[in-house]
Amino acid sequence: MPIRCVLFDFDGVIADTEERNADYLASALAHFGVRLTEEDRSALVGINDSSLLEALLKRAETPVTLEQLQAERTRRGNYYENGADLHTQPGLREFLSALRAQGILTGVVSSTRSQLILTALDRLHLVSQFDVVVCGDMVTRRKPDPEPYLRAAQLLGLAPGDCLVIEDSPTGIRAGKAAGCTVLGYTGSSIRQDVSAADFALSDFHLYRQIPLFQNLSPF
């Protein structure tokens, strides 16, 4: 069955945000005397789980709540809204143009909250390039649960099998597969993750025609 829609994760797929997001978090944690290690950074990639932050805060010099950490993070800003060098992954715009020229729907499915994702998409001048956006605060259960991808397909009036999911993390790949979508593992982010569970892999959006599904997709 031909693909009728491509659903993109945001962090690490549309934009290479994960290292910079960790930098902003590290800055806020340092305010409370907590040092973010490389192991911590790896554990946080592709995961949006408050229990991980609670575990980090146990290292603080004095008791700190999640609400206090969030207030400090808000004070310091974030990469989506404040990153001066926010940009799309190489070849993404060309790939989107080729998809849309062929009538293939596109969407964003992210575990990050909608205010941040929509702000970033607006800064990147990409809002009009997507037919649906589903974020972490729009669902009951986030990735690796399939709910975000099932919701996106439902909003588009499509079956999950009509959709290709593009993810860069094992967590996102599990969500896409559990939803019944075909999954492409993207490896062009600065943080390389295990995408072996995906149906296909791609390191550069400029090379999209190397994927069997898109061999006949003409450049825009």
Backbone bond lengths (Angstrom), bond angles and torsions (degrees), N, CA, C in turn:
res aa  C-N    CA-C-N  psi(-1)  N-CA   C-N-CA  omega(-1)  CA-C   N-CA-C  phi
1 M - - - 1.467 - - 1.526 109.60 -
2 P 1.340 119.01 130.25 1.466 120.35 -179.22 1.530 111.46 -67.90
3 I 1.322 115.18 150.37 1.459 120.90 178.05 1.524 109.29 -73.53
4 R 1.320 116.55 130.87 1.468 121.33 179.18 1.526 112.04 -106.12
5 C 1.334 116.48 -11.58 1.461 120.24 -177.44 1.521 110.03 -153.23
6 V 1.327 116.42 144.34 1.470 121.91 173.57 1.520 107.70 -119.34
7 L 1.331 116.34 123.79 1.457 123.28 -179.16 1.525 109.49 -109.23
8 F 1.319 116.91 119.99 1.454 123.48 -175.38 1.531 111.45 -101.53
9 D 1.316 117.04 132.08 1.453 120.29 161.68 1.529 106.53 -66.48
10 F 1.332 117.67 159.16 1.474 118.89 179.45 1.528 111.65 -95.06
11 D 1.334 116.70 -61.19 1.466 120.81 -173.66 1.523 111.18 -68.27
12 G 1.334 115.68 117.78 1.451 120.66 179.58 1.515 114.19 88.46
13 V 1.349 117.76 -10.86 1.467 121.63 -179.70 1.524 110.51 -115.69
14 I 1.320 117.72 -60.57 1.464 119.96 175.92 1.524 110.12 -74.50
15 A 1.318 116.14 -42.68 1.465 121.17 178.79 1.527 109.24 -138.60
16 D 1.305 115.92 147.93 1.469 121.78 -177.50 1.529 108.91 -86.89
17 T 1.321 115.63 78.96 1.469 121.27 -169.74 1.523 114.71 -101.45
18 E 1.313 118.53 -16.06 1.461 120.08 -162.36 1.529 113.39 -65.80
19 E 1.326 117.97 -41.13 1.463 119.04 178.70 1.522 111.08 -66.50
20 R 1.319 117.38 -41.69 1.452 120.74 -179.26 1.527 111.34 -69.45
21 N 1.334 117.39 -36.48 1.463 119.63 174.63 1.525 110.17 -59.09
22 A 1.330 116.22 -42.55 1.461 120.86 179.20 1.522 110.85 -63.98
23 D 1.332 117.12 -34.89 1.466 120.20 177.83 1.522 111.09 -62.73
24 Y 1.326 116.63 -43.79 1.474 120.44 178.89 1.529 110.56 -64.53
25 L 1.333 117.03 -42.05 1.462 120.42 178.16 1.517 110.67 -64.17
26 A 1.325 117.11 -42.78 1.468 121.36 -179.95 1.520 110.99 -60.20
27 S 1.325 116.17 -38.79 1.463 120.55 179.18 1.531 111.14 -63.68
28 A 1.340 116.40 -42.86 1.466 120.20 179.32 1.525 111.20 -67.74
29 L 1.326 117.27 -41.76 1.468 120.57 179.09 1.521 111.50 -65.05
30 A 1.328 117.15 -36.63 1.462 120.77 -179.63 1.526 111.04 -60.98
31 H 1.315 116.53 -29.47 1.471 120.89 177.59 1.520 110.99 -58.80
32 F 1.337 116.52 -28.37 1.465 121.92 -179.28 1.528 111.93 -103.32
33 G 1.321 116.26 10.11 1.454 120.24 177.03 1.515 114.51 82.98
34 V 1.321 117.76 19.22 1.468 122.16 -179.69 1.525 109.15 -106.01
35 R 1.324 116.49 124.68 1.462 121.18 179.08 1.522 109.62 -97.81
36 L 1.327 116.01 127.94 1.461 121.29 179.50 1.524 109.13 -87.74
37 T 1.333 117.07 114.55 1.462 121.43 -178.17 1.527 110.53 -84.63
38 E 1.334 116.24 169.34 1.461 120.00 176.19 1.524 110.94 -63.10
39 E 1.323 116.54 -34.91 1.472 120.47 176.61 1.528 110.44 -63.90
40 D 1.333 116.38 -40.89 1.462 120.60 177.01 1.522 110.60 -61.73
41 R 1.329 115.77 -44.41 1.462 120.10 -178.95 1.529 110.63 -60.09
42 S 1.325 116.53 -42.71 1.459 120.41 179.97 1.519 111.26 -63.51
43 A 1.328 116.85 -39.41 1.462 121.04 -178.61 1.522 112.12 -67.44
44 L 1.330 117.29 -26.62 1.458 121.69 -176.13 1.523 113.43 -85.89
45 V 1.342 117.38 -16.82 1.460 121.01 -175.71 1.534 110.31 -65.30
46 G 1.317 115.79 126.58 1.457 120.88 177.03 1.517 114.47 76.31
47 I 1.338 117.31 5.20 1.460 121.45 -176.68 1.524 109.54 -120.15
48 N 1.318 116.45 135.99 1.462 121.44 174.05 1.522 106.40 -125.39
49 D 1.327 115.88 84.88 1.461 122.08 -171.25 1.523 108.83 -137.20
50 S 1.325 116.71 115.44 1.460 120.90 -177.12 1.521 112.42 -63.27
51 S 1.334 117.61 -24.17 1.472 119.47 -179.34 1.524 110.95 -65.08
52 L 1.340 117.76 -30.13 1.460 120.51 177.01 1.518 110.74 -67.43
53 L 1.326 116.65 -39.59 1.460 120.40 177.88 1.528 110.87 -68.78
54 E 1.323 116.84 -37.97 1.462 119.98 177.77 1.523 110.87 -61.86
55 A 1.338 116.57 -38.96 1.461 120.46 177.99 1.518 110.85 -64.62
56 L 1.331 117.53 -39.86 1.465 121.05 178.30 1.526 111.09 -64.83
57 L 1.319 116.40 -39.49 1.462 120.18 -177.49 1.523 112.97 -68.79
58 K 1.316 117.40 -17.24 1.469 119.99 176.33 1.524 111.35 -66.52
59 R 1.330 117.46 -16.35 1.462 121.29 177.55 1.529 112.56 -85.45
60 A 1.315 117.01 -4.71 1.468 120.42 -176.29 1.520 111.10 -64.12
61 E 1.323 115.31 154.20 1.460 121.46 -177.93 1.519 111.30 -66.69
62 T 1.326 116.99 -33.92 1.468 123.20 175.31 1.523 107.33 -132.69
63 P 1.339 118.91 159.88 1.466 120.59 -178.24 1.536 112.22 -55.71
64 V 1.329 115.17 133.34 1.467 122.08 -179.66 1.524 108.64 -133.29
65 T 1.320 116.73 135.35 1.461 120.92 178.34 1.531 110.45 -94.72
66 L 1.329 114.84 163.21 1.465 119.41 174.98 1.527 111.00 -60.50
67 E 1.341 116.00 -34.26 1.460 119.74 -179.82 1.526 110.77 -65.80
68 Q 1.326 117.27 -38.29 1.468 120.40 177.24 1.528 110.77 -66.65
69 L 1.334 116.02 -40.77 1.463 119.28 178.05 1.523 110.11 -63.94
70 Q 1.331 117.79 -43.01 1.457 120.72 -179.72 1.523 110.78 -62.82
71 A 1.329 116.95 -38.96 1.460 120.41 178.69 1.525 110.95 -63.05
72 E 1.328 115.79 -39.98 1.468 119.85 178.55 1.518 110.82 -69.16
73 R 1.321 117.20 -38.48 1.468 120.30 177.44 1.529 110.66 -64.21
74 T 1.330 116.44 -40.72 1.458 120.46 177.67 1.525 110.76 -62.27
75 R 1.321 116.08 -41.01 1.461 120.76 -179.91 1.523 111.95 -63.09
76 R 1.324 116.45 -35.86 1.462 121.06 -176.04 1.533 112.98 -87.16
77 G 1.328 117.91 -11.30 1.453 120.64 -179.73 1.521 111.78 85.50
78 N 1.335 115.82 -173.25 1.454 121.19 -177.46 1.518 109.47 -151.73
79 Y 1.318 115.99 164.39 1.458 121.01 -174.54 1.531 112.59 -69.02
80 Y 1.323 116.89 -34.16 1.463 120.85 -178.44 1.530 111.37 -61.23
81 E 1.336 115.60 -41.94 1.460 120.67 -176.17 1.528 112.84 -95.25
82 N 1.338 117.01 -30.22 1.462 120.26 -169.18 1.518 115.30 -116.96
83 G 1.328 118.35 -11.23 1.458 120.42 -177.44 1.522 111.79 -66.72
84 A 1.310 116.44 116.44 1.468 120.31 -176.46 1.521 112.09 -68.81
85 D 1.330 116.75 -25.50 1.470 120.26 -176.18 1.529 113.35 -104.78
86 L 1.330 117.34 20.65 1.465 120.35 177.93 1.526 109.54 -60.51
87 H 1.332 116.75 127.31 1.463 120.75 -179.68 1.528 109.54 -153.46
88 T 1.324 115.72 163.36 1.462 120.21 -179.67 1.524 110.68 -79.80
89 Q 1.324 114.84 160.63 1.454 120.25 174.87 1.533 109.54 -66.22
90 P 1.336 117.51 148.45 1.468 120.71 -179.48 1.533 112.20 -55.55
91 G 1.322 115.53 132.01 1.468 121.22 176.66 1.513 115.06 83.07
92 L 1.329 117.84 -7.11 1.473 119.64 -176.08 1.528 111.77 -62.16
93 R 1.324 117.12 -45.77 1.467 119.72 -176.75 1.527 111.12 -62.28
94 E 1.326 115.88 -40.67 1.469 119.84 179.05 1.522 110.94 -65.13
95 F 1.335 116.65 -40.39 1.456 121.37 178.68 1.528 110.39 -63.61
96 L 1.337 116.85 -45.05 1.463 120.84 178.43 1.532 110.86 -60.43
97 S 1.312 116.64 -43.14 1.462 120.21 -179.85 1.522 111.22 -62.43
98 A 1.335 116.28 -41.20 1.466 120.29 179.52 1.525 110.99 -65.41
99 L 1.333 117.30 -41.49 1.461 121.17 178.42 1.527 110.91 -61.53
100 R 1.314 115.72 -49.70 1.456 119.92 -174.30 1.527 111.51 -70.13
101 A 1.326 116.66 -30.93 1.468 119.55 176.62 1.521 111.80 -64.97
102 Q 1.347 115.90 -25.31 1.472 120.78 178.89 1.530 112.23 -95.47
103 G 1.334 117.00 6.69 1.457 120.68 177.76 1.514 114.23 78.87
104 I 1.330 117.55 15.39 1.469 121.70 177.71 1.526 108.48 -84.59
105 L 1.318 116.82 125.05 1.455 121.76 -179.52 1.524 110.18 -69.55
106 T 1.320 115.83 156.44 1.460 120.64 179.98 1.524 109.79 -135.94
107 G 1.336 115.70 151.91 1.454 120.12 179.09 1.507 111.91 -153.73
108 V 1.325 115.27 164.75 1.468 123.02 175.51 1.520 107.61 -116.29
109 V 1.318 116.95 131.18 1.466 121.96 176.55 1.520 107.17 -130.62
110 S 1.335 116.31 111.18 1.466 121.65 -173.39 1.518 110.84 -133.94
111 S 1.327 116.43 151.84 1.465 120.78 174.43 1.528 111.60 -85.82
112 T 1.320 117.09 -9.86 1.457 122.05 178.62 1.524 109.47 -75.07
113 R 1.332 117.49 151.14 1.463 119.75 -176.75 1.520 111.90 -68.69
114 S 1.322 114.47 152.94 1.454 121.86 -169.41 1.519 114.10 -62.42
115 Q 1.330 118.81 -36.57 1.461 120.33 -179.32 1.527 110.69 -56.60
116 L 1.330 116.39 -43.12 1.458 120.49 -177.22 1.521 111.60 -71.97
117 I 1.338 116.66 -44.97 1.463 119.87 -178.25 1.522 111.04 -65.70
118 L 1.320 117.58 -44.22 1.462 119.76 -179.06 1.521 111.48 -67.36
119 T 1.329 116.92 -35.50 1.470 119.92 175.63 1.516 110.52 -63.46
120 A 1.341 116.29 -45.26 1.464 120.12 -179.70 1.524 111.16 -63.93
121 L 1.332 117.15 -43.70 1.464 120.15 178.56 1.524 111.26 -61.62
122 D 1.325 116.44 -38.12 1.455 120.19 178.20 1.532 110.56 -66.41
123 R 1.322 117.19 -43.36 1.466 120.49 178.78 1.525 111.24 -62.86
124 L 1.332 116.28 -32.61 1.465 121.23 -179.89 1.534 112.43 -86.42
125 H 1.338 116.82 -0.57 1.475 122.69 -178.40 1.534 111.19 57.77
126 L 1.337 114.87 45.03 1.460 120.66 -177.63 1.526 114.31 -117.70
127 V 1.317 118.12 -3.13 1.467 119.93 -174.47 1.525 111.11 -54.63
128 S 1.317 117.47 -43.07 1.470 121.37 -176.23 1.526 112.90 -72.54
129 Q 1.334 116.86 -8.88 1.459 120.18 -177.29 1.526 113.41 -88.30
130 F 1.325 117.35 -1.73 1.468 120.61 -176.97 1.521 110.82 -125.38
131 D 1.329 114.96 137.28 1.458 121.83 -178.67 1.518 112.76 -86.28
132 V 1.320 117.43 -19.26 1.464 121.22 179.34 1.527 108.57 -152.33
133 V 1.324 115.95 145.79 1.474 122.24 174.43 1.520 107.17 -132.57
134 V 1.318 117.00 123.38 1.465 122.72 176.45 1.527 107.72 -122.54
135 C 1.329 116.30 122.09 1.469 121.10 -177.19 1.528 110.89 -117.51
136 G 1.325 114.78 173.86 1.461 120.15 -172.90 1.510 114.60 -61.33
137 D 1.344 117.36 -30.24 1.461 119.95 -179.33 1.525 112.62 -89.43
138 M 1.337 116.37 10.01 1.458 120.77 177.64 1.527 112.16 -105.75
139 V 1.324 116.42 -1.40 1.467 121.07 -177.97 1.522 110.03 -129.42
140 T 1.310 115.75 163.74 1.467 120.90 177.77 1.524 111.07 -81.52
141 R 1.335 115.47 -38.70 1.468 121.03 -177.61 1.528 109.21 -125.54
142 R 1.307 116.34 128.33 1.464 121.46 -178.67 1.532 110.43 -89.59
143 K 1.332 115.34 172.40 1.464 120.42 174.73 1.540 109.29 -53.92
144 P 1.330 118.98 140.66 1.462 129.44 16.68 1.532 115.44 -85.20
145 D 1.339 117.94 6.61 1.452 119.45 174.46 1.533 108.79 -65.92
146 P 1.315 118.50 145.16 1.474 120.94 -179.09 1.516 114.68 -74.46
147 E 1.335 118.07 -8.42 1.466 120.45 -173.34 1.533 113.93 -51.05
148 P 1.346 120.60 -45.33 1.476 118.24 -177.98 1.527 113.23 -59.62
149 Y 1.327 117.39 -40.84 1.461 119.53 179.66 1.521 112.00 -73.98
150 L 1.302 116.97 -35.55 1.466 119.61 175.56 1.523 110.72 -64.17
151 R 1.328 116.42 -38.66 1.467 120.23 178.59 1.528 111.02 -64.50
152 A 1.330 116.77 -43.65 1.462 120.29 179.99 1.523 111.11 -61.41
153 A 1.333 117.03 -45.27 1.462 120.83 179.02 1.527 110.50 -62.23
154 Q 1.320 116.41 -42.02 1.468 120.81 179.86 1.526 110.65 -61.85
155 L 1.329 117.42 -44.58 1.460 120.96 -179.19 1.528 111.87 -63.40
156 L 1.316 116.36 -28.84 1.465 121.03 179.19 1.523 112.57 -88.58
157 G 1.325 116.57 -5.22 1.454 120.45 -178.86 1.517 113.12 72.44
158 L 1.339 116.32 28.72 1.457 121.46 -177.08 1.521 111.14 -117.22
159 A 1.328 115.96 158.91 1.458 121.24 170.40 1.531 107.81 -82.28
160 P 1.346 119.04 150.31 1.467 120.63 178.16 1.523 112.62 -54.63
161 G 1.339 116.43 -34.15 1.457 120.02 179.88 1.520 113.87 -66.44
162 D 1.329 117.19 -12.99 1.464 121.53 176.62 1.525 111.89 -82.39
163 C 1.340 116.11 -8.88 1.463 120.95 -168.41 1.526 113.11 -110.82
164 L 1.315 114.94 140.75 1.458 122.23 169.16 1.517 107.75 -104.50
165 V 1.316 116.89 129.22 1.462 123.76 177.27 1.527 108.47 -101.69
166 I 1.339 117.18 136.65 1.462 121.23 175.13 1.521 108.49 -115.68
167 E 1.329 116.44 117.15 1.454 123.72 -175.43 1.527 110.39 -134.82
168 D 1.339 115.49 156.15 1.467 119.59 177.55 1.515 112.89 -117.20
169 S 1.345 117.58 1.86 1.466 120.45 -176.42 1.523 111.64 -128.00
170 P 1.334 117.45 152.41 1.470 120.19 175.46 1.527 112.51 -57.22
171 T 1.339 116.55 -36.63 1.461 120.83 179.73 1.523 110.99 -60.87
172 G 1.330 116.66 -48.34 1.455 120.76 -179.91 1.513 112.69 -67.61
173 I 1.330 116.06 -38.42 1.463 120.08 178.21 1.528 110.38 -62.23
174 R 1.335 117.26 -42.39 1.466 120.45 177.64 1.526 110.68 -59.95
175 A 1.325 116.66 -41.15 1.466 120.54 -179.39 1.520 110.70 -63.60
176 G 1.337 116.39 -45.86 1.462 119.85 -179.67 1.514 112.73 -64.03
177 K 1.334 116.64 -43.42 1.462 120.48 179.65 1.527 111.06 -65.70
178 A 1.346 116.42 -41.47 1.468 120.09 -179.84 1.523 111.37 -64.59
179 A 1.333 116.92 -28.25 1.462 120.64 178.41 1.521 112.27 -76.42
180 G 1.339 116.76 -15.55 1.455 120.31 -178.95 1.516 113.58 94.66
181 C 1.338 116.76 16.34 1.463 121.77 179.37 1.530 110.51 -92.05
182 T 1.327 116.35 157.47 1.459 121.20 165.90 1.528 107.10 -75.37
183 V 1.343 117.66 142.25 1.463 120.07 -174.79 1.525 111.60 -125.41
184 L 1.323 114.71 132.21 1.457 123.05 174.50 1.519 108.48 -107.92
185 G 1.320 117.70 124.60 1.451 121.94 177.26 1.517 110.65 -89.82
186 Y 1.334 116.75 120.52 1.463 121.71 -179.08 1.521 109.39 -95.46
187 T 1.331 116.80 128.53 1.465 121.44 -175.64 1.522 112.55 -117.99
188 G 1.318 118.14 20.22 1.452 121.09 -178.09 1.509 114.99 -91.92
189 S 1.328 117.49 2.20 1.461 120.55 178.96 1.521 110.58 -76.64
190 S 1.326 116.53 158.91 1.467 120.27 179.16 1.521 111.62 -67.35
191 I 1.323 117.54 -23.29 1.469 122.35 174.39 1.523 107.05 -103.46
192 R 1.314 116.94 107.28 1.462 121.45 -178.53 1.526 109.82 -84.10
193 Q 1.311 116.50 129.48 1.456 122.11 -179.74 1.526 110.05 -122.10
194 D 1.322 114.90 169.06 1.461 121.67 -178.63 1.529 109.38 -76.33
195 V 1.331 117.09 113.64 1.468 121.10 178.67 1.526 110.98 -114.33
196 S 1.330 116.23 20.89 1.472 120.46 -174.52 1.527 113.14 -63.59
197 A 1.332 117.61 -21.36 1.470 120.17 -179.75 1.524 112.60 -80.98
198 A 1.335 117.55 -6.63 1.468 121.11 179.94 1.527 110.61 -77.36
199 D 1.314 116.13 161.67 1.465 121.34 179.21 1.523 111.83 -76.56
200 F 1.314 116.34 -32.29 1.461 123.28 179.15 1.524 108.34 -139.76
201 A 1.326 116.99 166.08 1.461 121.51 175.40 1.515 109.06 -137.76
202 L 1.328 115.84 148.61 1.461 121.85 -179.79 1.518 108.73 -147.50
203 S 1.340 116.36 134.67 1.467 120.44 -177.59 1.519 113.19 -100.64
204 D 1.338 117.62 -13.94 1.458 120.99 -174.70 1.524 108.03 -153.83
205 F 1.331 117.32 125.87 1.462 120.00 -178.22 1.525 112.55 -64.40
206 H 1.321 118.13 -21.36 1.458 119.81 174.73 1.539 111.59 -60.47
207 L 1.343 116.05 -22.83 1.462 121.48 -174.40 1.530 112.37 -99.45
208 Y 1.329 117.50 23.05 1.473 120.05 -172.94 1.521 113.51 -58.39
209 R 1.333 117.56 -26.90 1.473 118.92 -178.18 1.528 112.35 -73.45
210 Q 1.336 117.46 -6.48 1.463 120.17 173.71 1.523 111.82 -75.45
211 I 1.319 116.98 -18.01 1.465 121.48 177.46 1.530 108.47 -81.04
212 P 1.334 118.40 126.38 1.472 120.71 -177.03 1.523 114.17 -49.65
213 L 1.317 117.87 -35.45 1.461 121.00 -178.61 1.526 112.52 -64.02
214 F 1.341 116.14 -23.73 1.461 119.82 -173.19 1.528 113.30 -119.47
215 Q 1.310 117.52 17.86 1.470 120.47 -179.12 1.527 112.18 -60.54
216 N 1.315 116.83 -31.84 1.460 120.95 -177.85 1.529 112.83 -100.93
217 L 1.334 115.40 10.70 1.470 119.76 179.63 1.530 107.91 -82.91
218 S 1.312 116.76 113.89 1.458 121.09 -175.49 1.527 110.92 -77.50
219 P 1.326 116.92 142.36 1.467 119.78 173.92 1.519 109.78 -59.14
220 F 1.333 115.34 145.73 1.469 119.87 -178.12 1.523 110.24 -70.94
